[in-house]
Amino acid sequence: MKNKYGIQKECKHCGTEFETRPRYVDYCSTPCKNPLNRPGNVPWNKGRKGRQRNHNTSGLSKGHGWNKGVPNPELSERMKGENNPNWNGKVNRERYKDHVPNSDYIKYKKEVHKYTGRTITHILEPQGLVPDNVGRHSDQYQCDHIIPIKQGFEEGICPELLSQPANLQYLLGEDNRRKWDEYQPCEVKNNILEKCQNGLQQTRRRSLL
């Protein structure tokens, strides 16, 4: 069956006879097909500068480079020697080092997350205690440690205890962020740790059976 290509036709614009091909079925060339590309056509905005015509170019030229080569004794004195805020790496030395991957807190935090993942996979999910809408956004649920990880690190609590179901709860992201590093009082902490200890012992007994 013959298709629309390879047929001898006359161009609808210039009347020239041509053989049809992809994208050129009724017109022989791009200028004939698109009126904006035809000879003699002048774009409406050719030569116009748009918003630049409202700029004060003479004033801008006066302002460019007015301070080039002009000394600034006050700034120079402030940035010399120990007056410089980063003199001899001072700012870098005083920067909070909690972000260093090899710090003890980071290692402790990784251990807590490792055990928490196991608790979610082997205990909470089989019991249907994990919400469907879990994620990182503020309107999604996130797993929260009732006794914060930072409090556990400072008080020397075992990472495996912090990861027990008794210390885990699911909160919306906005509520979880609001609660970050909110330390629990001594009574609440001891009550939770007692439940976590009992739960950990039961889990170990099941694994031995």
N, C-alpha and C positions, 0 to 999 in steps of 0.2 A: 504494500500500500504506500502510495506516495505521500511524503510529509510536506510541511510548509517551507522547507529549506531546499535550495537548489532550483528554484523556479525563477524564470526571467520575468521581472516586473518593472514598472515605471515608478520612480521615486515620487511621492506625493508632494514634495516641495519643489524640486528642480526639474522633474520630468525625465531625468536621465534613466536609461534602462540599465538594470543591474541584476545580479543573481543573488537571491535571498540567502541569508546565513544567520547564525545565532545573533540575536539582539538587533539585527537589521532585516526586518521583514517588510516594512512599509517605506523605509527611508534608506537611501544608499550610503549615508555616512553620518557621523556624529553631529556635524554642524546642521545638517538637514533635519536630523531627529530632534535636536534641542534648540529652540529659538534663541536661547541665551548665548549659544556658541556660533551663531550665524554671522557671517561677515557684515560689518557695519553696525552691529549691536553694541551699545555703550552701557555698561552697568550704571545704575542710578546713583551709586555711592562712590563712583570713581573720582579720586582727587579730594574727597572729604576726609577730614581728620577726626571726626566724631567729637568726643569730649575734650580733646586736646585744644580745640579752638578757644575754649574758655580759660585756659591756663595763662597765668601771667609769666610768659617765658622770659621776659626781661628781668623780672624780679628773681626768678629761679636761677638765672645765669649769674646774678650778683651773689647769691647765697652759696653757690657751689665752690668749695675749696677756699672759703674765706679764712679758715684757720690753718691752712696748710703751711707748715714751716714756722708757725707762731709758737714760741715756747710756752709751756704751762708749768711754772715753778711749783705751784701748789700740788698738782697731781704727781709731778716728778718726785717731790719730797715724800709724798705719801706712799709711793710704790718702791722706795729705796730701802734696803736693809730690813730690819725687823718690823718696820711699819707696814710692809707688804703682808696682807692677810694670809698669803700662801708662802711666806718666806721659808725656805728650806723644807718645804712640804708640810708646813704646820697644819693646814686645813685637813690634809689627807691623814695625818697622824691622829687628829682629834675626831675624825669621822667615826660614827657608830659602826662597830665591827661585827654586829650580829649577822650581817649578810654574808660573811666569809663561809664558804661551804665546809671548811674543815673544823669549824667551831664545835664545841661540845653540845651546844644547844641545837644546832642543825642536825647533828647525829641523833640526839635524843628525839627530835621531832620526826625524823625519818622512821625511827623504830616505832613510835606511836602510830604513825600512818600505816606502817606495814601490818601491825597487829589489828588496827581498826578495819583495814580492808578484809582481813581474814574473818573477823567477827561479822561483818556485813554479809560476806559470801556464804559462810557456813551456819550462821545462827539467824540473823535478822531476815534475810531473803527467804529461806525455807519457811519461816513462820509468817511471812506476809507482812512484816513490820516496816518495809521500805516503801515510801510513797511512790506513785507513778511519775509525778512531776519533779524529778531530781535534776539539778543542774547548777550552773554557776551564776545565773542571773538573779536579780533581787526578788523576782516573783516566782522563783523556783525553790524547792526544798533542798537544804544542805545538812549534812551530818555534823552535829555540834557536840563537842566534849563539855559536859556540865562543869567538871573541874578542868579549867583551861590547861593546855599543854605547857604554857609558860609557868603556871603555878606548880604543876607537877615536876617540872625541871628544877625549879628553885627549892622545892621541898624534898627532892630526892625520891619521888614516887616511881615505882616500877612502871615502865611504859606499857607492859602487858595489862596492868590493872586499869590504866586510863582507857584502854580499848575495850573493856567489858561492856555488855549491853546496859548495865545499870548506870554507866557514865555517858551513855550516848542518847541523843535525842535529835529529831529532825525539826528544823526551824526554817522559816522562809529566809531567803538570802538577806533581806534588809534587817530582819530581827537578829540574824546570826552576826552580821557585821557590827550591829549596835552592842552586842554582848561580848565581843572579842576582849580577851584578857580581863574579864570581870571575875576577880578572885572570889572563891566561895569561903564563907566563914568556917571556923573550925568544926562546929557541930555538924553542919551539912556535909562537909568534906569527910569526916570520920564515918558518918552514916553511909555515904555512897561507897567509900572504900571497903567497908565491911561487907556490903552487898556484892561488890566486885570480887572480893576475896572468896566469898562463898561460891559465886558463879564460876570463878576460875578453877576452884577445887572440883566442882562438879564436872566441868568440862574435861579436866585431866582424868577423872575417874572413868568417864565414858570412853576416852581414848584408850585406856588400859584394858577395857572389857573386850 
